[in-house]
Amino acid sequence: MRDTGLQVRSARRSRRRRGPSAYSLLIALSMITIVVMLFLVGRTGSHDETITPQDSLAAETAVAAVEPEREATPRFAAYQDLDLRLPVDPGDITAVAFHQASGAVALHLVSLVPDADMALAAELKAVPPLEATPTHDPDDPASAVWKGCVLRLWRSNRTGAPDTAVDCGAEPGTPVWSPVSGTVVLIKPYLLYDKYDDYEIHIRPDGRNDVDVVLIHVDDLRVAEGDRVKAGVTRLAAVRQMSNLVDIQLGGYTANGGDHVHVQLNAVQGEALSGANGS
């Protein structure tokens, strides 16, 4: 009987020793489970908050895909088979004037719109749009020609041919749009009349390696060299205020002192690009 009692007590002590070990194992497993769950939740949260460059590019592409493209500005001039679109929205124009460029490499431009009454324009300080029949195919908005009229300015100190440059008047800060489709090949700061800060933007039109389209009197640049631009659609810059610095001839026909963006086409001579360097 004593042997049997000893065996029973020994079995009970053995069970008591095994009991705490099982309990400890259960606690350990529970803690490991909690740690793993917290780790996984942490990884999920950081993954959701992390935006990779690929994700950002995809998001920008998706936004760009749903944004409608703005309507192009209408055509107003041409060089051979190359049309030029207004570099300023029609509603922002104060006046458009052709005049001589300062450089010998500037190309002759043909106006697609009628001439203004110069005396009336000087009196009104504005060049109103013409109430004329649209000169484009109504089924093709891209063929639209501006329904305005242009000034003809003469500068006795210029040796260039008439109609080799155009000033498109607008208030300072007005958006400037590309007059042609092509590639920006050069953006260069320079000093107008060797005194005043300004920029030149040079664009090589599609299919015309012989032509350099130059714009000056701009700031707030929105493009860089190598960028593709679309005629009348891509914003290049903004009109720079110059009327507080120089006496502008266009100011005799506008109420804002004549601030404008200057556009001219230069013949490309080898790899050299010539600036406009004039108002």
C-alpha positions as CSV (number, residue, x, y, z in Angstrom):
1,M,0.0,0.0,0.0
2,R,2.9,2.4,0.8
3,D,4.4,1.7,-2.6
4,T,1.1,2.4,-4.2
5,G,0.7,5.7,-2.4
6,L,4.1,6.8,-3.3
7,Q,3.4,6.0,-7.0
8,V,0.2,8.1,-6.8
9,R,2.0,11.1,-5.2
10,S,4.8,10.8,-7.7
11,A,2.3,10.9,-10.6
12,R,0.6,13.9,-9.2
13,R,4.0,15.7,-8.8
14,S,4.8,14.8,-12.4
15,R,1.5,16.2,-13.6
16,R,2.0,19.4,-11.6
17,R,5.5,19.8,-13.2
18,R,4.0,19.4,-16.7
19,G,1.1,21.8,-16.1
20,P,3.2,25.0,-15.9
21,S,5.2,24.1,-18.9
22,A,2.1,23.7,-21.1
23,Y,0.7,27.0,-19.8
24,S,4.0,28.8,-20.5
25,L,4.0,27.4,-24.0
26,L,0.5,28.7,-24.6
27,I,1.4,32.2,-23.4
28,A,4.5,32.2,-25.6
29,L,2.6,31.1,-28.7
30,S,0.0,33.8,-28.0
31,M,2.7,36.5,-27.7
32,I,4.3,35.3,-30.9
33,T,1.0,35.5,-32.7
34,I,0.4,39.1,-31.5
35,V,3.9,40.2,-32.5
36,V,3.4,38.7,-36.0
37,M,0.1,40.3,-36.4
38,L,1.4,43.7,-35.4
39,F,4.3,43.3,-37.8
40,L,2.0,42.5,-40.7
41,V,-0.3,45.4,-39.9
42,G,2.7,47.7,-39.7
43,R,4.0,46.5,-43.1
44,T,0.5,46.9,-44.6
45,G,0.2,50.5,-43.3
46,S,3.7,51.5,-44.6
47,H,3.0,49.9,-48.0
48,D,-0.3,51.9,-48.3
49,E,1.5,55.1,-47.4
50,T,4.5,54.6,-49.7
51,I,4.2,56.2,-53.2
52,T,6.9,55.0,-55.6
53,P,8.0,57.0,-58.6
54,Q,6.2,54.5,-60.8
55,D,2.9,55.1,-58.8
56,S,3.3,58.9,-59.1
57,L,3.9,58.7,-62.8
58,A,0.9,56.4,-63.3
59,A,-1.2,58.8,-61.3
60,E,0.0,61.8,-63.3
61,T,-0.7,60.0,-66.5
62,A,-4.2,59.0,-65.4
63,V,-4.9,62.7,-64.5
64,A,-3.5,63.9,-67.8
65,A,-5.6,61.3,-69.7
66,V,-8.9,62.7,-68.3
67,E,-8.0,66.4,-68.6
68,P,-9.4,67.8,-71.9
69,E,-6.9,69.5,-74.2
70,R,-7.4,73.2,-74.6
71,E,-8.6,74.6,-77.9
72,A,-5.8,75.9,-80.0
73,T,-5.6,79.6,-80.7
74,P,-6.5,80.6,-84.3
75,R,-4.1,81.1,-87.1
76,F,-3.0,84.6,-88.1
77,A,0.1,84.4,-90.3
78,A,2.2,82.1,-92.4
79,Y,5.6,81.4,-93.8
80,Q,5.3,79.3,-96.9
81,D,3.4,76.2,-95.7
82,L,4.1,76.9,-92.0
83,D,1.1,78.5,-90.3
84,L,1.5,80.6,-87.1
85,R,-1.1,80.6,-84.4
86,L,-1.6,83.5,-82.1
87,P,0.8,83.3,-79.1
88,V,-1.9,84.9,-76.9
89,D,-5.6,84.0,-76.6
90,P,-7.8,86.2,-78.8
91,G,-9.7,87.6,-75.8
92,D,-6.4,88.8,-74.2
93,I,-5.1,90.7,-77.3
94,T,-4.7,94.4,-77.2
95,A,-3.3,94.7,-80.8
96,V,-1.3,92.7,-83.3
97,A,1.3,94.6,-85.4
98,F,3.7,93.6,-88.1
99,H,7.0,95.5,-88.4
100,Q,10.7,95.1,-89.5
101,A,12.9,92.8,-87.5
102,S,16.3,93.9,-86.4
103,G,18.2,91.0,-88.0
104,A,19.0,90.2,-91.6
105,V,18.1,86.5,-91.2
106,A,14.4,87.2,-90.3
107,L,12.0,85.7,-92.8
108,H,9.0,87.5,-94.4
109,L,5.6,86.6,-92.9
110,V,2.3,86.7,-94.7
111,S,-0.7,88.0,-92.7
112,L,-3.8,85.8,-93.0
113,V,-6.1,88.7,-91.7
114,P,-6.9,92.1,-93.1
115,D,-5.0,95.4,-92.2
116,A,-6.5,97.7,-89.7
117,D,-7.4,101.3,-90.2
118,M,-4.3,102.9,-88.7
119,A,-5.8,106.3,-87.9
120,L,-8.9,104.7,-86.3
121,A,-6.7,102.3,-84.3
122,A,-4.6,105.2,-83.0
123,E,-7.7,107.1,-82.0
124,L,-9.5,104.2,-80.3
125,K,-6.3,102.8,-78.7
126,A,-7.6,99.4,-79.6
127,V,-8.0,97.1,-82.6
128,P,-11.4,95.5,-82.4
129,P,-12.1,92.2,-84.0
130,L,-13.7,92.2,-87.5
131,E,-17.4,91.1,-87.8
132,A,-16.6,89.0,-90.8
133,T,-17.5,85.6,-92.2
134,P,-15.3,82.9,-90.6
135,T,-12.4,82.0,-92.9
136,H,-12.2,78.4,-91.9
137,D,-14.0,75.1,-92.4
138,P,-16.7,74.9,-89.7
139,D,-16.2,71.2,-89.6
140,D,-12.5,71.6,-88.8
141,P,-11.9,74.0,-85.8
142,A,-8.1,73.6,-86.3
143,S,-8.3,75.5,-89.5
144,A,-9.7,78.6,-87.8
145,V,-8.2,82.0,-88.8
146,W,-8.4,84.9,-86.3
147,K,-11.2,87.3,-87.1
148,G,-9.2,90.4,-86.2
149,C,-7.1,92.9,-88.1
150,V,-3.4,93.8,-87.9
151,L,-1.4,97.1,-87.6
152,R,1.5,97.9,-90.0
153,L,4.3,99.7,-88.2
154,W,7.3,101.2,-89.7
155,R,10.7,101.8,-88.0
156,S,13.1,104.0,-89.8
157,N,16.0,102.7,-87.7
158,R,15.5,99.1,-88.9
159,T,17.1,97.7,-92.0
160,G,15.0,94.5,-92.1
161,A,12.2,93.9,-94.6
162,P,8.6,94.7,-93.6
163,D,6.5,91.9,-92.1
164,T,9.6,90.1,-90.7
165,A,8.4,90.4,-87.0
166,V,5.1,90.6,-85.2
167,D,4.2,92.1,-81.8
168,C,1.2,90.5,-80.1
169,G,0.0,92.9,-77.4
170,A,-1.4,91.8,-74.1
171,E,-1.2,92.7,-70.4
172,P,1.9,91.6,-68.5
173,G,1.5,88.1,-67.0
174,T,-0.8,86.9,-69.8
175,P,-0.1,83.3,-70.8
176,V,2.0,82.9,-74.0
177,W,1.3,79.9,-76.2
178,S,3.5,78.3,-78.8
179,P,2.8,79.6,-82.3
180,V,4.0,76.4,-83.9
181,S,4.2,72.7,-83.2
182,G,7.8,71.5,-82.8
183,T,10.6,71.2,-80.3
184,V,12.2,73.8,-77.9
185,V,15.8,73.9,-79.0
186,L,17.1,76.8,-76.9
187,I,16.1,79.1,-74.0
188,K,18.5,81.9,-73.4
189,P,18.6,84.9,-71.1
190,Y,19.9,88.1,-72.6
191,L,19.8,91.9,-72.1
192,L,17.4,93.8,-74.3
193,Y,19.2,96.9,-75.6
194,D,22.1,95.7,-73.4
195,K,20.2,96.9,-70.4
196,Y,17.0,95.0,-69.5
197,D,16.6,91.3,-68.5
198,D,14.7,89.2,-71.0
199,Y,14.5,85.7,-72.5
200,E,14.7,84.2,-75.9
201,I,12.7,81.0,-76.7
202,H,13.7,79.2,-79.8
203,I,11.5,76.5,-81.4
204,R,12.3,74.3,-84.3
205,P,9.0,73.6,-86.2
206,D,8.1,70.0,-87.1
207,G,9.5,69.2,-90.6
208,R,11.3,72.6,-91.0
209,N,15.0,72.3,-90.1
210,D,15.6,75.6,-92.0
211,V,13.4,77.7,-89.7
212,D,13.9,79.0,-86.2
213,V,10.9,80.5,-84.4
214,V,12.0,83.0,-81.8
215,L,9.9,84.7,-79.0
216,I,11.1,87.4,-76.7
217,H,9.7,89.7,-74.0
218,V,8.6,86.8,-71.8
219,D,9.1,85.6,-68.2
220,D,7.6,82.9,-66.0
221,L,9.0,80.2,-68.3
222,R,7.0,76.9,-68.4
223,V,9.1,74.9,-70.9
224,A,12.7,73.6,-71.1
225,E,15.0,72.8,-73.9
226,G,14.0,69.5,-75.6
227,D,10.3,69.9,-74.7
228,R,7.7,69.1,-77.4
229,V,5.2,71.9,-78.0
230,K,1.9,72.1,-79.8
231,A,0.7,75.1,-81.8
232,G,-1.7,77.3,-79.9
233,V,-1.9,74.7,-77.1
234,T,1.3,74.5,-75.1
235,R,2.0,77.3,-72.7
236,L,5.6,78.6,-73.0
237,A,5.7,81.6,-70.6
238,A,4.0,84.8,-69.8
239,V,4.1,88.3,-71.3
240,R,6.9,90.3,-69.6
241,Q,6.3,93.9,-68.6
242,M,8.5,96.2,-70.6
243,S,6.5,99.4,-70.9
244,N,7.8,100.6,-67.5
245,L,11.3,100.4,-68.9
246,V,11.2,101.4,-72.6
247,D,9.0,103.5,-74.9
248,I,7.1,100.9,-77.0
249,Q,5.8,101.8,-80.4
250,L,2.8,99.6,-80.0
251,G,1.8,101.8,-77.0
252,G,0.5,104.4,-79.4
253,Y,-2.3,101.9,-80.3
254,T,-3.1,100.3,-76.9
255,A,-4.2,101.5,-73.5
256,N,-1.6,99.5,-71.6
257,G,1.6,101.0,-72.8
258,G,2.2,98.4,-75.5
259,D,3.4,95.4,-73.6
260,H,3.6,92.4,-75.9
261,V,5.3,89.2,-76.9
262,H,7.5,89.5,-80.0
263,V,7.6,86.7,-82.6
264,Q,9.8,86.3,-85.6
265,L,11.1,83.5,-87.9
266,N,14.8,83.3,-88.6
267,A,16.5,81.4,-91.3
268,V,18.8,78.7,-89.8
269,Q,22.4,79.1,-90.8
270,G,24.2,75.9,-90.1
271,E,23.8,75.1,-86.4
272,A,23.8,78.8,-85.4
273,L,20.7,80.3,-83.9
274,S,20.1,84.0,-84.1
275,G,18.1,86.0,-81.5
276,A,15.5,88.6,-82.1
277,N,17.1,91.3,-79.9
278,G,14.4,93.9,-80.5
279,S,10.9,94.9,-79.5
